[in-house]
């Protein structure tokens, strides 16, 4: 992928959140279950619905998810948390309460975080003197000429 867009970055972050949600929970060393494994007999299984499990993420998916997590280090701490919470599909209201922001301010910081990631993935670093609005508006136009 040579030119990244905001939609591609959002999709990759959401996939990363899904991959990390599917991984087994981290347990302390020596954790075990003392209950014996119960094996259902054929009579017990008659009439039961089969339990479908999602397959574990592949090594490639895990690598891509870890790569996407590294993108968050380019952002300020609060912006990175907002981007990650939205990747996990958390509603806006709890995010706004957590950071003490209005809905529009939280949305603007999320868009800015995604735009910074797009700029960095496309090999450019926006100047600190540029406004957030400039960075957001020009994130998808990086392969074309930037409007000054």
C-alpha positions as CSV (number, residue, x, y, z in Angstrom):
1,X,0.0,0.0,0.0
2,X,1.6,3.2,-1.1
3,X,-1.0,5.8,-0.4
4,X,-3.0,5.5,2.8
5,X,-6.4,7.1,3.3
6,X,-8.3,7.8,6.5
7,X,-10.8,5.1,5.7
8,X,-8.0,2.5,5.4
9,X,-6.4,3.6,8.7
10,X,-9.8,3.4,10.4
11,X,-10.4,-0.1,9.0
12,X,-7.0,-1.3,10.1
13,X,-7.4,0.1,13.6
14,X,-10.9,-1.6,13.9
15,X,-9.4,-4.9,12.7
16,X,-6.6,-4.6,15.2
17,X,-9.2,-4.0,18.0
18,X,-11.1,-7.1,16.9
19,X,-7.9,-9.2,16.8
20,X,-6.9,-8.2,20.3
21,X,-10.4,-8.9,21.5
22,X,-10.2,-12.5,20.1
23,X,-6.9,-13.3,21.7
24,X,-7.1,-15.4,24.9
25,X,-7.1,-13.5,28.2
26,X,-3.8,-13.0,30.0
27,X,-3.7,-15.1,33.1
28,X,-1.2,-15.3,35.9
29,X,1.4,-18.0,35.6
30,X,0.2,-21.3,37.1
31,X,-3.4,-20.5,36.5
32,X,-5.5,-23.7,36.1
33,X,-9.0,-25.0,36.5
34,X,-9.5,-27.8,39.1
35,X,-12.8,-28.8,37.7
36,X,-12.7,-32.0,35.5
37,X,-13.5,-31.7,31.9
38,X,-17.1,-32.8,31.3
39,X,-17.7,-34.9,28.2
40,X,-21.2,-34.8,26.8
41,X,-22.7,-38.1,25.8
42,X,-24.6,-38.5,22.5
43,X,-27.9,-38.3,24.4
44,X,-26.9,-35.0,26.0
45,X,-26.0,-33.5,22.6
46,X,-29.3,-34.4,20.9
47,X,-31.3,-31.3,20.3
48,X,-28.6,-28.9,21.3
49,X,-27.5,-26.1,19.0
50,X,-23.9,-26.4,17.9
51,X,-21.6,-23.8,19.4
52,X,-19.8,-21.9,16.7
53,X,-16.5,-20.4,17.6
54,X,-14.6,-17.8,15.7
55,X,-11.3,-19.0,14.5
56,X,-8.2,-17.6,16.3
57,X,-6.5,-14.7,14.5
58,X,-3.7,-15.8,12.2
59,X,-0.1,-14.8,12.8
60,X,-0.4,-12.3,9.9
61,X,-3.5,-10.7,11.5
62,X,-1.7,-10.4,14.8
63,X,1.4,-8.8,13.2
64,X,-0.8,-6.3,11.4
65,X,-2.7,-5.5,14.6
66,X,0.6,-4.9,16.5
67,X,1.8,-2.7,13.6
68,X,-1.4,-0.7,13.9
69,X,-1.0,-0.3,17.6
70,X,2.5,1.2,17.0
71,X,0.9,3.9,15.0
72,X,-0.7,5.3,18.1
73,X,2.7,6.3,19.5
74,X,2.7,9.2,17.0
75,X,-0.2,10.8,18.8
76,X,-0.6,12.7,22.0
77,X,-1.7,10.4,24.8
78,X,-5.3,11.6,25.0
79,X,-5.7,11.6,21.2
80,X,-4.3,8.0,21.0
81,X,-6.8,6.9,23.7
82,X,-9.7,8.5,21.9
83,X,-8.6,6.8,18.6
84,X,-8.3,3.5,20.3
85,X,-11.6,3.7,22.1
86,X,-13.4,4.5,18.8
87,X,-11.6,1.6,17.1
88,X,-13.1,-0.6,19.9
89,X,-16.5,0.9,18.9
90,X,-17.1,2.6,22.2
91,X,-19.9,5.2,22.1
92,X,-19.1,8.9,22.0
93,X,-20.9,9.7,25.3
94,X,-18.6,7.7,27.6
95,X,-15.6,9.0,25.7
96,X,-16.7,12.6,26.2
97,X,-17.3,12.0,29.9
98,X,-13.9,10.4,30.3
99,X,-12.0,13.2,28.7
100,X,-14.3,16.1,29.7
101,X,-14.9,17.1,26.1
102,X,-17.9,18.1,24.1
103,X,-19.0,15.8,21.3
104,X,-17.6,18.1,18.6
105,X,-14.3,18.5,20.4
106,X,-13.9,14.7,20.8
107,X,-14.8,14.1,17.2
108,X,-12.3,16.8,16.0
109,X,-9.5,15.2,18.1
110,X,-10.4,11.7,16.8
111,X,-10.3,13.0,13.2
112,X,-7.0,14.8,13.9
113,X,-5.5,11.6,15.3
114,X,-6.5,9.6,12.3
115,X,-5.2,12.4,10.0
116,X,-1.8,12.4,11.8
117,X,-1.5,8.7,11.3
118,X,-2.3,9.0,7.6
119,X,0.3,11.8,7.1
120,X,3.0,9.7,8.9
121,X,2.1,6.5,6.9
122,X,2.4,8.4,3.7
123,X,5.9,9.6,4.6
124,X,5.1,13.2,5.6
125,X,5.1,14.9,8.9
126,X,2.8,17.9,9.3
127,X,4.3,21.0,10.7
128,X,3.3,21.9,14.3
129,X,2.4,25.4,13.0
130,X,-0.3,23.9,10.8
131,X,-3.8,24.0,12.2
132,X,-5.8,20.9,13.0
133,X,-8.3,21.8,10.3
134,X,-5.5,21.9,7.7
135,X,-4.1,18.5,8.8
136,X,-7.6,16.9,8.7
137,X,-8.6,18.4,5.3
138,X,-5.4,17.4,3.6
139,X,-5.0,13.9,5.0
140,X,-6.6,12.3,2.0
141,X,-4.9,14.6,-0.5
142,X,-1.3,13.7,0.4
143,X,-0.7,12.0,-3.0
144,X,-2.0,15.1,-4.7
145,X,-0.8,18.7,-4.4
146,X,-1.6,20.1,-0.9
147,X,-3.6,23.3,-0.9
148,X,-1.8,26.0,0.9
